[in-house]
Amino acid sequence: MHIILIVFLLFLGASWGSFLNVIAYRMSVKKTFISGRSYCTHCKKSLHWYDMIPIISFLALRGKCRFCAQRISAQYLLAEIGVGLLFVLGGMLIVDMLNISLYIIVVSFFTVLFIYDAIAYLVPDRVAIPGIIIIGLLNFFILRDAKSIIFGGIIGGAWFLIQFILSKGKWVGGGDIRIGILLGVLVGYPLIWLALGISYVGGSLIALVLIILRMKTLKSRLPFATLLLPSGFIIWLWGSQIWQWYVGLIS
Ligand SMILES: [Zn+2]
């Protein structure tokens, strides 16, 4: 891919990531995302346009507010770089318009849910439910395989619903059921099994590292959606190849 296209996609994605981060942040503090201009969360002063250029403004201000010098959370920079890189990845992998629209929608819903869960340990229904419907429908227009999408959603949801009932809501929350359905209607059946499996192995490893580093204890709750969403995304893009590689290993 041409370097100019890479830089263009990186900045397009970074701007979009900046917007998604604001949506997730404002929703998590119970504001509507259309209310008002961007402002410093510490001193409440409105930001100039040149303080809102993705990545560059953060680096130019060295991560501090121009007015009050309060540190700006690195979350802004991470969301911008993260979505920027995802746009570059999308440009490398995907060629047709229908798949590009699904890709942008998936990246958007996943990013908002990921950030929201990371800061508030909660999966908001007003994001998760529209996500399930829009992604499920668009996926149907692309795959034309209603069985795979519906079964995927049922297995993904049932997997967490059973744990939710067995543990009376202690192991997993209601939000995890919605994330399970969301991943299911995206990756379909049978890849949903792989997405669930990888998120469990990955989640256990991350939890183990955090416990060893004494950042978390066995009793602390992990933001589970932040583990499920990336593994579901990876399985959506490369699940078939991973599955073939795995079958090749064991046969
Ligand atoms: Zn400030």
Boltz pocket constraint, residues with backbone or C-beta under 6 A from the ligand:
constraints:
  - pocket:
      binder: B
      contacts: [[A, 40], [A, 41], [A, 42], [A, 43], [A, 44], [A, 45], [A, 65], [A, 66], [A, 67], [A, 68], [A, 69], [A, 70]]
      max_distance: 6.0
